[in-house]
Amino acid sequence: MFDFFPEPSAPVNLSITHITDTHITLEWSPPAEPNGVLQQYIVGYRRSAEQQEKHAIVEASETNCVVTDLKGHQNYTLRVQACTSYRPCGLFSRSVVVETLVGGEMDELKNKKLDRYLITSFLIQ
């Protein structure tokens, strides 16, 4: 059977733009193949030591999310998926793993420095 409305491809270019001990700001680019009108994004996040993933819903007009109520000095895994009105949701992006700070706030980092020092791994799924 021909699929008239394939699911959207995964969002790309995930980057962390702000980190404190209690929150992480994540940005991304829309999927290369939305395959319909994007309705929303779902940001999945969890402490790396836990299995249970929490979700934040982001309107399609936005390509960033501030994940709050986090614990300091912990690794968190974050990923994003796009949703259209035609299909449920598409594939999740590659995951990024990042560590929250022990305390205090780190203002706007350059992605180059952030990649080198704070993103501890990428999960390819």
C-alpha positions, 0 to 999 in steps of 0.5 A: 500500500502506498503511504501518502503521508509518510512520517516526518524525518528527525529534527537535526542540529541539536545544540545546547545554548544555556546550562545551569544547575537546574535547567538546560536550553536546547535548540534544533533545526526542523526536519529536512523532510517534514512530510506535511505541516508541522504541528508540534515538537516533543522533547524527550529528556531523562537523567541518564541514570534513569529509564523513565523519559519525561516529555515537553511539548513545543509549538511548531513555530519554536525550535528551542525548549528550556528543560527545567526542574533538573538536578545539579551535576547530573547527566541528562539525555535529550532528544526531539521528534517532530509531529504533523497532523497527518501522522503521529510523530516521526523519528526522534533525533540523535540524542545528546547527553549533557551535564548540568552544573554543580551550582551557578549559571553559565551564560551563552556559550559558543557551540564550539566550546560547548561541544568540546567540554559539556556534551559528553556523548551522542547516542545514535538510535 
